[in-house]
Amino acid sequence: MTPSSVHDIRNIALLGPAGGGKTSLLEALLAAGGEIGSAGSVERGDTVSDHDAQEKALGHSLNASLAHLEWAGHWINLVDAPGLPDLAGRALAVLPAVETAAIVISASAGVDSASRRLMAAATDKCRLIIVSKMDTAGADCAATLGEIVAAFGPECLPLNLPAADGQGVVDCFFTPDTAAATAFSSVTAAHEAIVDQVVELDEALMAAYLEQGESLTPEQLHAPFEQALREGHLVPVCFVSARSGAGVRELLDILGRLMPDPTEGNPPRFLKGEGVAATPVAVAASAEGHVLAHVFQIANDPYRGKLALFRIHQGRITPNSQLFIGDGRKPFKVAHLLRLQGRNAVETPLGVAGDLCAVARVDEIRRDAVLHDSHDEDAFHVAAPPYPQPVHGLALIARKPADEQKLAEALARLVDEDPCLEVSFDPRSRHTVVRGLGRQHLQIVLEQLASRWSLQLDTAPPAVPYRETISISAEARYRHKKQSGGAGQFGEVALRVEPLARGAGLELADEVKGGTIPTHFMPAVEKGVRQALAEGAHAGFPLQDLKVVVTDGKHHAVDSNEVSFVTAARHALIEAVRAARPQVLEPLLELTVKIADAQFGEVSAELAGRRGRLTATDSPAPGWTTLSARVPMAELDGFEARLKAICGGESEFALSAAGYEAAPTEIQDRLAQAHKGASPQH
């Protein structure tokens, strides 16, 4: 079977912290929908979504996995997203593919920092909170609901409540049974709260409800209910147990009847053009018009090759469709249109607007690519989710020199799969450096390199990515002249450097007048400037936050060439920077840690000893403190282990990039002296 109408489709992302029960919940939903005979378990390693050997060994999802089921005439696409904090990028990448973000929160664990981050990241989606494990030992559903309301607001209202006997849930919306015994609260109060919240958005319904005392049917409430979801005016909460099946069928009814179809959710954020020139584009979830699809995930399957998962936002795709990739001029033919059920792929004859499908063995496809069948959409792209920036680094050294190329190719594939994985080359150490969201993220990458590509690697801490900048404006002129018989070399460049605000990056400008540097030599001048910017002039680190203005120069009709102007521009930039009071910038990280109140003093002292500056504190729950601090990256080596020792492992820890600031004088002097000793030519 395959959906034939956009109105039949529901796209749901199961998001939430690791251990919250997302994978087990997916199993229960698939079993209830008749897609599988019985629910698998994470412990046995036989679940639909965790099919990778590494996932089975770890007991956690490492990649988003797609599954589907039919329920009461609705086609429900479910995306089981990873919950480990270090894999947040892989979870956030699925948001552009769905209308509904379902945050799964364990009734025994309650609201944590991961739940907060995911709720914040999904504010432009319709959101649903699923309280899982409602009947496990230690679960306190009433307390968890209280935490949810305290953390996310009074718009979080239950659609059902746990039954008093713990064997099921009691409906509070469709056909509320006011006489049913619940574990807490009351059906009447819950029903009235939801209806009151929904009718606020429809004056006519509100009048009928309040003034005339009319009861309202779910059908009458449907349109304002969808509006409330879109605007974040309502965040429904429902209770479920994947283990016992309590609330599973009720959840399927909620997904099918209340969650938005692709025409009812907030429209996708398509843009045309790049950078500041990009403008929003309206895309309608309709079978009419050009095909427009977005690749939200890439998987490099050892048997099927590159597998691209995409959401069709507009039009229809069939086998033999001809599609362009981004701005590419040559289309590819959809040889096989696939529908995924975990690792299993079956061919489907049709993909309609709103559907999630896949194609295999198209090497040119990349993550975030837009697929389309008309050049009218050449410059289209999808606004990216708010990805955290990779800050944990590791230098990789292949034990066999012959494996260097193999390592580069493997890392390129992994970067295509993971939006929060970065790879760079450190010219100082001549090492490949990989950066991710945490130590576990990098460990997962190392295991993938070993298992999928049989790479034997050594690792080392990467160099701190210092940068250089300038403090004042300065000018310099440099003449490169070389004569050695026959045609010589001649190029002269004058330029000015000006400081920019921190984080502004680089600006290049041309004020050359009168043709003193011929136009055809200006690319060579820019090349020389960029070489110097990359190499640094003070301590050997790349330059940033400055403007370079080429003001004048000279050329020779015979001896001038590109090499001459590259050399002249490079030396002119170095001399100008040295005259502009250069300084070394060190990277800062924003550290957020949740600790018990009793450890606040010791953790604060530890951070102060690492030159950390406290920026905020919060109390997310009784007995707990969330502490935020800005700390130099160079000072954080070993902090994670130290934190575990202080807190006995009872803490939550996250890092994000926080820009650059001037390093202390003693560090600047040490780095400059080291560079001077290593590079006497400078």
Disulfide bonds with the S-S distance in Angstrom:
none
